[in-house]
Amino acid sequence: MSRWRPGDHIVLREVWQGRVWTARPVIVVEDSNEIIALHIAEGSTWKRPFDADGLPKRIPFGDWTLGDDLWNNDVVRISIPGERFSILPFRDNTGAFRFWYLNIETPLTRTSLGFD
């Protein structure tokens, strides 16, 4: 599968035990042998897991359904192809740095929609 171009709109999905856990619309910043950088824009509608009572789930256990939510951060997710983590630098609404988030994960896999 070929690389995505900067500016391409794709989907970043998190998959847990064969099921989609989240799906976010992202914009490709870079897709190279050295780095995969994906912009997740504040205010984007994304799919997230909800339990039977309609409450958002944070830990993947039990049953869930996907529903719409608004993404409340503006962040670029940075991955190194083949590595088992992504780094997300979060900023506040003024653009000032707030904190780093390290996501431990399986390496990103290309799909026809984007990445899992």
A tleap script that builds the chain and sets N, CA, C and O, in Angstrom:
source leaprc.protein.ff14SB
mol = sequence {
  NMET SER ARG TRP ARG PRO GLY ASP HIE ILE
  VAL LEU ARG GLU VAL TRP GLN GLY ARG VAL
  TRP THR ALA ARG PRO VAL ILE VAL VAL GLU
  ASP SER ASN GLU ILE ILE ALA LEU HIE ILE
  ALA GLU GLY SER THR TRP LYS ARG PRO PHE
  ASP ALA ASP GLY LEU PRO LYS ARG ILE PRO
  PHE GLY ASP TRP THR LEU GLY ASP ASP LEU
  TRP ASN ASN ASP VAL VAL ARG ILE SER ILE
  PRO GLY GLU ARG PHE SER ILE LEU PRO PHE
  ARG ASP ASN THR GLY ALA PHE ARG PHE TRP
  TYR LEU ASN ILE GLU THR PRO LEU THR ARG
  THR SER LEU GLY PHE CASP
}
set mol.1.N position { 0.858 -1.183 0.000 }
set mol.1.CA position { 0.000 0.000 0.000 }
set mol.1.C position { 0.898 1.238 0.000 }
set mol.1.O position { 1.900 1.273 0.713 }
set mol.2.N position { 0.553 2.238 -0.781 }
set mol.2.CA position { 1.392 3.424 -0.914 }
set mol.2.C position { 1.239 4.360 0.285 }
set mol.2.O position { 0.316 4.231 1.089 }
set mol.3.N position { 2.152 5.280 0.375 }
set mol.3.CA position { 2.144 6.250 1.475 }
set mol.3.C position { 1.084 7.325 1.234 }
set mol.3.O position { 0.682 7.593 0.102 }
set mol.4.N position { 0.654 7.921 2.328 }
set mol.4.CA position { -0.288 9.032 2.249 }
set mol.4.C position { 0.498 10.314 2.010 }
set mol.4.O position { 1.668 10.415 2.378 }
set mol.5.N position { -0.151 11.281 1.398 }
set mol.5.CA position { 0.476 12.573 1.114 }
set mol.5.C position { 0.090 13.589 2.186 }
set mol.5.O position { -1.001 13.507 2.750 }
set mol.6.N position { 0.982 14.556 2.474 }
set mol.6.CA position { 0.610 15.624 3.401 }
set mol.6.C position { -0.690 16.286 2.941 }
set mol.6.O position { -0.860 16.607 1.765 }
set mol.7.N position { -1.594 16.479 3.891 }
set mol.7.CA position { -2.894 17.081 3.596 }
set mol.7.C position { -3.998 16.066 3.354 }
set mol.7.O position { -5.176 16.426 3.369 }
set mol.8.N position { -3.642 14.796 3.131 }
set mol.8.CA position { -4.668 13.763 2.955 }
set mol.8.C position { -5.501 13.623 4.234 }
set mol.8.O position { -4.969 13.667 5.343 }
set mol.9.N position { -6.792 13.457 4.061 }
set mol.9.CA position { -7.712 13.204 5.174 }
set mol.9.C position { -7.940 11.696 5.238 }
set mol.9.O position { -8.445 11.092 4.292 }
set mol.10.N position { -7.560 11.099 6.369 }
set mol.10.CA position { -7.663 9.648 6.537 }
set mol.10.C position { -8.287 9.338 7.896 }
set mol.10.O position { -8.652 10.250 8.638 }
set mol.11.N position { -8.406 8.058 8.216 }
set mol.11.CA position { -8.975 7.625 9.490 }
set mol.11.C position { -7.906 6.887 10.286 }
set mol.11.O position { -7.201 6.027 9.757 }
set mol.12.N position { -7.797 7.232 11.553 }
set mol.12.CA position { -6.930 6.527 12.494 }
set mol.12.C position { -7.838 5.749 13.436 }
set mol.12.O position { -8.612 6.333 14.195 }
set mol.13.N position { -7.734 4.416 13.378 }
set mol.13.CA position { -8.591 3.576 14.223 }
set mol.13.C position { -7.739 2.859 15.261 }
set mol.13.O position { -6.609 2.454 14.990 }
set mol.14.N position { -8.307 2.712 16.460 }
set mol.14.CA position { -7.726 1.853 17.479 }
set mol.14.C position { -8.562 0.584 17.498 }
set mol.14.O position { -9.790 0.633 17.566 }
set mol.15.N position { -7.883 -0.545 17.437 }
set mol.15.CA position { -8.564 -1.834 17.380 }
set mol.15.C position { -8.174 -2.633 18.619 }
set mol.15.O position { -6.991 -2.744 18.940 }
set mol.16.N position { -9.161 -3.186 19.311 }
set mol.16.CA position { -8.933 -3.994 20.500 }
set mol.16.C position { -9.604 -5.340 20.304 }
set mol.16.O position { -10.820 -5.410 20.124 }
set mol.17.N position { -8.825 -6.402 20.336 }
set mol.17.CA position { -9.318 -7.771 20.182 }
set mol.17.C position { -10.223 -7.917 18.948 }
set mol.17.O position { -11.293 -8.524 19.006 }
set mol.18.N position { -9.759 -7.345 17.843 }
set mol.18.CA position { -10.452 -7.488 16.569 }
set mol.18.C position { -11.620 -6.548 16.341 }
set mol.18.O position { -12.275 -6.620 15.301 }
set mol.19.N position { -11.899 -5.656 17.305 }
set mol.19.CA position { -13.010 -4.701 17.156 }
set mol.19.C position { -12.481 -3.275 17.170 }
set mol.19.O position { -11.530 -2.962 17.885 }
set mol.20.N position { -13.100 -2.423 16.381 }
set mol.20.CA position { -12.725 -1.010 16.402 }
set mol.20.C position { -13.135 -0.421 17.749 }
set mol.20.O position { -14.293 -0.503 18.159 }
set mol.21.N position { -12.162 0.170 18.420 }
set mol.21.CA position { -12.357 0.781 19.751 }
set mol.21.C position { -12.572 2.290 19.603 }
set mol.21.O position { -13.411 2.860 20.302 }
set mol.22.N position { -11.832 2.941 18.710 }
set mol.22.CA position { -12.026 4.356 18.393 }
set mol.22.C position { -11.746 4.564 16.910 }
set mol.22.O position { -11.074 3.751 16.275 }
set mol.23.N position { -12.265 5.652 16.370 }
set mol.23.CA position { -11.965 6.058 14.986 }
set mol.23.C position { -11.944 7.580 14.954 }
set mol.23.O position { -12.923 8.240 15.302 }
set mol.24.N position { -10.803 8.123 14.527 }
set mol.24.CA position { -10.635 9.574 14.488 }
set mol.24.C position { -10.287 10.026 13.073 }
set mol.24.O position { -9.479 9.389 12.397 }
set mol.25.N position { -10.895 11.124 12.623 }
set mol.25.CA position { -10.448 11.712 11.361 }
set mol.25.C position { -9.144 12.462 11.610 }
set mol.25.O position { -9.040 13.231 12.565 }
set mol.26.N position { -8.163 12.243 10.763 }
set mol.26.CA position { -6.874 12.910 10.920 }
set mol.26.C position { -6.422 13.451 9.574 }
set mol.26.O position { -6.889 13.025 8.517 }
set mol.27.N position { -5.502 14.397 9.646 }
set mol.27.CA position { -4.892 14.968 8.449 }
set mol.27.C position { -3.417 14.584 8.473 }
set mol.27.O position { -2.732 14.789 9.475 }
set mol.28.N position { -2.938 14.034 7.381 }
set mol.28.CA position { -1.547 13.609 7.296 }
set mol.28.C position { -0.643 14.836 7.252 }
set mol.28.O position { -0.815 15.723 6.416 }
set mol.29.N position { 0.326 14.870 8.170 }
set mol.29.CA position { 1.372 15.895 8.166 }
set mol.29.C position { 2.591 15.338 7.450 }
set mol.29.O position { 3.183 16.008 6.604 }
set mol.30.N position { 2.968 14.092 7.796 }
set mol.30.CA position { 4.083 13.409 7.136 }
set mol.30.C position { 3.858 11.908 7.217 }
set mol.30.O position { 3.360 11.396 8.220 }
set mol.31.N position { 4.224 11.214 6.162 }
set mol.31.CA position { 4.176 9.755 6.112 }
set mol.31.C position { 5.424 9.305 5.353 }
set mol.31.O position { 5.432 9.243 4.123 }
set mol.32.N position { 6.480 8.992 6.112 }
set mol.32.CA position { 7.755 8.619 5.507 }
set mol.32.C position { 8.320 7.389 6.214 }
set mol.32.O position { 7.697 6.854 7.131 }
set mol.33.N position { 9.498 6.945 5.787 }
set mol.33.CA position { 10.160 5.830 6.462 }
set mol.33.C position { 10.567 6.188 7.882 }
set mol.33.O position { 10.705 5.300 8.723 }
set mol.34.N position { 10.762 7.467 8.165 }
set mol.34.CA position { 11.251 7.915 9.464 }
set mol.34.C position { 10.144 8.291 10.437 }
set mol.34.O position { 10.303 8.123 11.646 }
set mol.35.N position { 9.017 8.802 9.925 }
set mol.35.CA position { 7.992 9.345 10.823 }
set mol.35.C position { 6.611 9.290 10.174 }
set mol.35.O position { 6.459 9.434 8.961 }
set mol.36.N position { 5.620 9.077 11.024 }
set mol.36.CA position { 4.221 9.238 10.625 }
set mol.36.C position { 3.651 10.279 11.585 }
set mol.36.O position { 3.561 10.038 12.789 }
set mol.37.N position { 3.271 11.424 11.054 }
set mol.37.CA position { 2.713 12.505 11.862 }
set mol.37.C position { 1.297 12.787 11.372 }
set mol.37.O position { 1.076 13.058 10.192 }
set mol.38.N position { 0.341 12.720 12.302 }
set mol.38.CA position { -1.072 12.871 11.965 }
set mol.38.C position { -1.695 13.944 12.844 }
set mol.38.O position { -1.586 13.888 14.068 }
set mol.39.N position { -2.344 14.914 12.228 }
set mol.39.CA position { -2.990 16.002 12.970 }
set mol.39.C position { -4.425 15.608 13.306 }
set mol.39.O position { -5.210 15.247 12.429 }
set mol.40.N position { -4.749 15.685 14.598 }
set mol.40.CA position { -6.122 15.481 15.063 }
set mol.40.C position { -6.632 16.858 15.466 }
set mol.40.O position { -6.177 17.417 16.463 }
set mol.41.N position { -7.559 17.403 14.712 }
set mol.41.CA position { -8.001 18.781 14.918 }
set mol.41.C position { -9.045 18.882 16.034 }
set mol.41.O position { -9.957 18.063 16.141 }
set mol.42.N position { -8.877 19.904 16.847 }
set mol.42.CA position { -9.874 20.193 17.885 }
set mol.42.C position { -11.229 20.425 17.227 }
set mol.42.O position { -11.321 21.087 16.194 }
set mol.43.N position { -12.279 19.875 17.832 }
set mol.43.CA position { -13.626 20.029 17.309 }
set mol.43.C position { -14.034 18.950 16.325 }
set mol.43.O position { -15.165 18.946 15.838 }
set mol.44.N position { -13.112 18.027 16.025 }
set mol.44.CA position { -13.442 16.921 15.114 }
set mol.44.C position { -14.439 15.978 15.778 }
set mol.44.O position { -14.362 15.726 16.981 }
set mol.45.N position { -15.363 15.466 14.994 }
set mol.45.CA position { -16.262 14.419 15.485 }
set mol.45.C position { -15.545 13.095 15.315 }
set mol.45.O position { -15.037 12.787 14.236 }
set mol.46.N position { -15.504 12.312 16.388 }
set mol.46.CA position { -14.835 11.017 16.341 }
set mol.46.C position { -15.727 9.962 16.962 }
set mol.46.O position { -16.686 10.274 17.668 }
set mol.47.N position { -15.400 8.712 16.690 }
set mol.47.CA position { -16.136 7.590 17.267 }
set mol.47.C position { -15.389 7.103 18.489 }
set mol.47.O position { -14.180 6.876 18.447 }
set mol.48.N position { -16.131 6.943 19.592 }
set mol.48.CA position { -15.536 6.455 20.825 }
set mol.48.C position { -16.446 5.410 21.432 }
set mol.48.O position { -17.625 5.345 21.085 }
set mol.49.N position { -15.922 4.583 22.340 }
set mol.49.CA position { -16.734 3.526 22.938 }
set mol.49.C position { -17.605 4.047 24.076 }
set mol.49.O position { -17.185 4.872 24.887 }
set mol.50.N position { -18.833 3.536 24.105 }
set mol.50.CA position { -19.769 3.831 25.187 }
set mol.50.C position { -20.282 2.514 25.753 }
set mol.50.O position { -20.445 1.537 25.022 }
set mol.51.N position { -20.539 2.493 27.070 }
set mol.51.CA position { -21.092 1.280 27.670 }
set mol.51.C position { -22.612 1.253 27.481 }
set mol.51.O position { -23.179 2.142 26.846 }
set mol.52.N position { -23.259 0.238 28.029 }
set mol.52.CA position { -24.705 0.043 27.845 }
set mol.52.C position { -25.521 1.192 28.432 }
set mol.52.O position { -26.651 1.425 28.004 }
set mol.53.N position { -24.958 1.918 29.415 }
set mol.53.CA position { -25.649 3.054 30.025 }
set mol.53.C position { -25.398 4.361 29.292 }
set mol.53.O position { -25.890 5.411 29.707 }
set mol.54.N position { -24.631 4.305 28.195 }
set mol.54.CA position { -24.352 5.508 27.426 }
set mol.54.C position { -23.193 6.323 27.961 }
set mol.54.O position { -23.000 7.467 27.548 }
set mol.55.N position { -22.409 5.748 28.884 }
set mol.55.CA position { -21.260 6.454 29.452 }
set mol.55.C position { -19.997 6.102 28.663 }
set mol.55.O position { -19.822 4.957 28.246 }
set mol.56.N position { -19.116 7.091 28.458 }
set mol.56.CA position { -17.871 6.803 27.739 }
set mol.56.C position { -17.028 5.778 28.497 }
set mol.56.O position { -16.974 5.798 29.727 }
set mol.57.N position { -16.373 4.885 27.758 }
set mol.57.CA position { -15.479 3.891 28.345 }
set mol.57.C position { -14.037 4.302 28.075 }
set mol.57.O position { -13.716 4.806 26.999 }
set mol.58.N position { -13.164 4.081 29.072 }
set mol.58.CA position { -11.739 4.369 28.899 }
set mol.58.C position { -10.897 3.104 28.829 }
set mol.58.O position { -9.814 3.112 28.242 }
set mol.59.N position { -11.383 2.019 29.421 }
set mol.59.CA position { -10.641 0.770 29.451 }
set mol.59.C position { -11.410 -0.266 28.619 }
set mol.59.O position { -12.618 -0.424 28.801 }
set mol.60.N position { -10.731 -0.967 27.718 }
set mol.60.CA position { -11.431 -1.914 26.836 }
set mol.60.C position { -11.774 -3.246 27.508 }
set mol.60.O position { -11.044 -4.228 27.372 }
set mol.61.N position { -12.877 -3.264 28.224 }
set mol.61.CA position { -13.393 -4.513 28.781 }
set mol.61.C position { -14.907 -4.503 28.652 }
set mol.61.O position { -15.517 -3.446 28.495 }
set mol.62.N position { -15.512 -5.689 28.718 }
set mol.62.CA position { -16.959 -5.770 28.569 }
set mol.62.C position { -17.391 -5.416 27.163 }
set mol.62.O position { -16.593 -5.432 26.226 }
set mol.63.N position { -18.668 -5.097 27.030 }
set mol.63.CA position { -19.212 -4.764 25.719 }
set mol.63.C position { -19.255 -3.255 25.555 }
set mol.63.O position { -19.311 -2.515 26.538 }
set mol.64.N position { -19.227 -2.807 24.321 }
set mol.64.CA position { -19.338 -1.380 24.032 }
set mol.64.C position { -19.948 -1.190 22.662 }
set mol.64.O position { -19.966 -2.095 21.827 }
set mol.65.N position { -20.448 0.015 22.458 }
set mol.65.CA position { -20.894 0.446 21.141 }
set mol.65.C position { -20.157 1.740 20.821 }
set mol.65.O position { -19.753 2.473 21.724 }
set mol.66.N position { -19.988 2.014 19.548 }
set mol.66.CA position { -19.335 3.257 19.148 }
set mol.66.C position { -20.379 4.345 18.959 }
set mol.66.O position { -21.449 4.116 18.394 }
set mol.67.N position { -20.045 5.527 19.443 }
set mol.67.CA position { -20.915 6.676 19.269 }
set mol.67.C position { -20.085 7.914 18.992 }
set mol.67.O position { -18.866 7.906 19.164 }
set mol.68.N position { -20.744 8.971 18.566 }
set mol.68.CA position { -20.061 10.218 18.234 }
set mol.68.C position { -19.703 11.007 19.484 }
set mol.68.O position { -20.431 10.997 20.476 }
set mol.69.N position { -18.570 11.686 19.414 }
set mol.69.CA position { -18.145 12.619 20.446 }
set mol.69.C position { -17.305 13.685 19.759 }
set mol.69.O position { -16.883 13.504 18.617 }
set mol.70.N position { -17.059 14.796 20.448 }
set mol.70.CA position { -16.203 15.853 19.911 }
set mol.70.C position { -14.822 15.735 20.531 }
set mol.70.O position { -14.687 15.577 21.745 }
set mol.71.N position { -13.796 15.813 19.691 }
set mol.71.CA position { -12.416 15.795 20.158 }
set mol.71.C position { -12.083 17.194 20.656 }
set mol.71.O position { -12.265 18.173 19.932 }
set mol.72.N position { -11.594 17.292 21.892 }
set mol.72.CA position { -11.404 18.595 22.539 }
set mol.72.C position { -9.962 19.073 22.575 }
set mol.72.O position { -9.626 19.941 23.381 }
set mol.73.N position { -9.114 18.537 21.736 }
set mol.73.CA position { -7.706 18.918 21.736 }
set mol.73.C position { -7.229 19.117 20.312 }
set mol.73.O position { -7.816 18.588 19.368 }
set mol.74.N position { -6.166 19.882 20.165 }
set mol.74.CA position { -5.514 20.049 18.880 }
set mol.74.C position { -4.130 19.432 19.036 }
set mol.74.O position { -3.293 19.968 19.763 }
set mol.75.N position { -3.881 18.320 18.367 }
set mol.75.CA position { -2.650 17.566 18.624 }
set mol.75.C position { -2.138 16.921 17.348 }
set mol.75.O position { -2.914 16.570 16.459 }
set mol.76.N position { -0.820 16.767 17.266 }
set mol.76.CA position { -0.192 15.997 16.203 }
set mol.76.C position { 0.343 14.720 16.843 }
set mol.76.O position { 1.176 14.766 17.747 }
set mol.77.N position { -0.141 13.597 16.367 }
set mol.77.CA position { 0.290 12.282 16.869 }
set mol.77.C position { 1.512 11.865 16.060 }
set mol.77.O position { 1.458 11.797 14.832 }
set mol.78.N position { 2.619 11.584 16.757 }
set mol.78.CA position { 3.888 11.283 16.111 }
set mol.78.C position { 4.241 9.820 16.368 }
set mol.78.O position { 4.322 9.382 17.515 }
set mol.79.N position { 4.449 9.071 15.284 }
set mol.79.CA position { 4.821 7.658 15.375 }
set mol.79.C position { 6.053 7.415 14.522 }
set mol.79.O position { 6.277 8.090 13.517 }
set mol.80.N position { 6.844 6.443 14.940 }
set mol.80.CA position { 7.976 5.975 14.140 }
set mol.80.C position { 7.558 4.622 13.573 }
set mol.80.O position { 7.233 3.716 14.340 }
set mol.81.N position { 7.559 4.461 12.240 }
set mol.81.CA position { 7.104 3.201 11.658 }
set mol.81.C position { 7.783 1.985 12.311 }
set mol.81.O position { 9.003 1.937 12.468 }
set mol.82.N position { 6.948 1.009 12.682 }
set mol.82.CA position { 7.443 -0.217 13.283 }
set mol.82.C position { 7.611 -0.176 14.784 }
set mol.82.O position { 7.794 -1.222 15.406 }
set mol.83.N position { 7.556 1.010 15.392 }
set mol.83.CA position { 7.706 1.129 16.848 }
set mol.83.C position { 6.373 0.917 17.550 }
set mol.83.O position { 5.315 1.060 16.937 }
set mol.84.N position { 6.423 0.577 18.833 }
set mol.84.CA position { 5.238 0.211 19.615 }
set mol.84.C position { 4.749 1.359 20.508 }
set mol.84.O position { 4.292 1.132 21.629 }
set mol.85.N position { 4.849 2.584 20.001 }
set mol.85.CA position { 4.361 3.733 20.756 }
set mol.85.C position { 4.122 4.904 19.808 }
set mol.85.O position { 4.647 4.953 18.696 }
set mol.86.N position { 3.310 5.845 20.290 }
set mol.86.CA position { 3.139 7.139 19.641 }
set mol.86.C position { 3.294 8.202 20.718 }
set mol.86.O position { 3.024 7.949 21.892 }
set mol.87.N position { 3.726 9.378 20.318 }
set mol.87.CA position { 3.880 10.505 21.232 }
set mol.87.C position { 2.912 11.590 20.782 }
set mol.87.O position { 2.833 11.923 19.600 }
set mol.88.N position { 2.171 12.138 21.755 }
set mol.88.CA position { 1.205 13.191 21.450 }
set mol.88.C position { 1.495 14.400 22.335 }
set mol.88.O position { 1.250 14.342 23.540 }
set mol.89.N position { 2.011 15.498 21.769 }
set mol.89.CA position { 2.182 16.731 22.542 }
set mol.89.C position { 0.869 17.520 22.537 }
set mol.89.O position { 0.404 17.953 21.482 }
set mol.90.N position { 0.284 17.702 23.704 }
set mol.90.CA position { -0.986 18.426 23.818 }
set mol.90.C position { -0.729 19.899 24.096 }
set mol.90.O position { 0.189 20.259 24.833 }
set mol.91.N position { -1.570 20.753 23.482 }
set mol.91.CA position { -1.483 22.201 23.680 }
set mol.91.C position { -2.825 22.728 24.172 }
set mol.91.O position { -3.856 22.084 23.979 }
set mol.92.N position { -2.813 23.889 24.801 }
set mol.92.CA position { -4.083 24.504 25.203 }
set mol.92.C position { -4.643 25.318 24.044 }
set mol.92.O position { -4.075 25.324 22.952 }
set mol.93.N position { -5.763 26.006 24.283 }
set mol.93.CA position { -6.419 26.725 23.179 }
set mol.93.C position { -5.644 27.956 22.699 }
set mol.93.O position { -6.015 28.561 21.693 }
set mol.94.N position { -4.567 28.332 23.408 }
set mol.94.CA position { -3.709 29.420 22.930 }
set mol.94.C position { -2.539 28.897 22.113 }
set mol.94.O position { -1.782 29.672 21.530 }
set mol.95.N position { -2.396 27.565 22.075 }
set mol.95.CA position { -1.273 26.955 21.377 }
set mol.95.C position { -0.093 26.649 22.284 }
set mol.95.O position { 0.902 26.082 21.834 }
set mol.96.N position { -0.194 27.021 23.566 }
set mol.96.CA position { 0.893 26.761 24.513 }
set mol.96.C position { 0.923 25.278 24.885 }
set mol.96.O position { -0.115 24.640 25.055 }
set mol.97.N position { 2.124 24.757 25.004 }
set mol.97.CA position { 2.305 23.355 25.367 }
set mol.97.C position { 1.714 23.079 26.748 }
set mol.97.O position { 1.911 23.855 27.684 }
set mol.98.N position { 0.968 21.938 26.869 }
set mol.98.CA position { 0.391 21.529 28.155 }
set mol.98.C position { 1.081 20.301 28.710 }
set mol.98.O position { 1.559 20.322 29.845 }
set mol.99.N position { 1.144 19.211 27.917 }
set mol.99.CA position { 1.766 17.985 28.409 }
set mol.99.C position { 2.024 17.025 27.255 }
set mol.99.O position { 1.467 17.171 26.167 }
set mol.100.N position { 2.882 16.038 27.516 }
set mol.100.CA position { 3.143 14.944 26.584 }
set mol.100.C position { 2.298 13.757 26.982 }
set mol.100.O position { 2.063 13.521 28.167 }
set mol.101.N position { 1.837 13.001 25.984 }
set mol.101.CA position { 1.151 11.740 26.238 }
set mol.101.C position { 1.873 10.667 25.430 }
set mol.101.O position { 2.055 10.806 24.220 }
set mol.102.N position { 2.283 9.598 26.107 }
set mol.102.CA position { 2.928 8.477 25.437 }
set mol.102.C position { 1.929 7.340 25.365 }
set mol.102.O position { 1.491 6.829 26.395 }
set mol.103.N position { 1.564 6.941 24.153 }
set mol.103.CA position { 0.606 5.859 23.953 }
set mol.103.C position { 1.367 4.592 23.585 }
set mol.103.O position { 2.040 4.539 22.556 }
set mol.104.N position { 1.254 3.558 24.445 }
set mol.104.CA position { 1.857 2.263 24.157 }
set mol.104.C position { 0.875 1.497 23.279 }
set mol.104.O position { -0.307 1.403 23.607 }
set mol.105.N position { 1.357 0.947 22.165 }
set mol.105.CA position { 0.462 0.366 21.165 }
set mol.105.C position { 1.216 -0.612 20.283 }
set mol.105.O position { 2.445 -0.675 20.323 }
set mol.106.N position { 0.484 -1.371 19.488 }
set mol.106.CA position { 1.128 -2.147 18.437 }
set mol.106.C position { 1.494 -1.170 17.320 }
set mol.106.O position { 0.870 -0.116 17.197 }
set mol.107.N position { 2.496 -1.506 16.506 }
set mol.107.CA position { 2.867 -0.584 15.426 }
set mol.107.C position { 1.674 -0.302 14.506 }
set mol.107.O position { 0.817 -1.160 14.298 }
set mol.108.N position { 1.639 0.904 13.968 }
set mol.108.CA position { 0.573 1.278 13.048 }
set mol.108.C position { 0.584 0.366 11.828 }
set mol.108.O position { 1.640 -0.011 11.322 }
set mol.109.N position { -0.612 0.022 11.371 }
set mol.109.CA position { -0.799 -0.809 10.188 }
set mol.109.C position { -1.587 -0.005 9.156 }
set mol.109.O position { -2.614 0.593 9.479 }
set mol.110.N position { -1.107 0.006 7.927 }
set mol.110.CA position { -1.820 0.712 6.861 }
set mol.110.C position { -3.084 -0.036 6.472 }
set mol.110.O position { -3.110 -1.266 6.409 }
set mol.111.N position { -4.124 0.731 6.214 }
set mol.111.CA position { -5.368 0.175 5.677 }
set mol.111.C position { -5.790 1.041 4.496 }
set mol.111.O position { -5.150 2.048 4.195 }
set mol.112.N position { -6.855 0.649 3.838 }
set mol.112.CA position { -7.354 1.457 2.718 }
set mol.112.C position { -7.958 2.773 3.204 }
set mol.112.O position { -8.138 3.700 2.413 }
set mol.113.N position { -8.274 2.863 4.499 }
set mol.113.CA position { -8.854 4.078 5.081 }
set mol.113.C position { -7.827 4.989 5.731 }
set mol.113.O position { -8.054 6.193 5.858 }
set mol.114.N position { -6.682 4.415 6.150 }
set mol.114.CA position { -5.672 5.178 6.877 }
set mol.114.C position { -4.757 4.250 7.641 }
set mol.114.O position { -3.984 3.497 7.047 }
set mol.115.N position { -4.846 4.303 8.993 }
set mol.115.CA position { -4.038 3.453 9.844 }
set mol.115.C position { -4.885 2.841 10.945 }
set mol.115.O position { -5.825 3.462 11.441 }
set mol.116.N position { -4.540 1.615 11.322 }
set mol.116.CA position { -5.074 0.982 12.526 }
set mol.116.C position { -3.923 0.889 13.521 }
set mol.116.O position { -4.105 0.389 14.631 }
savepdb mol mol.pdb
quit
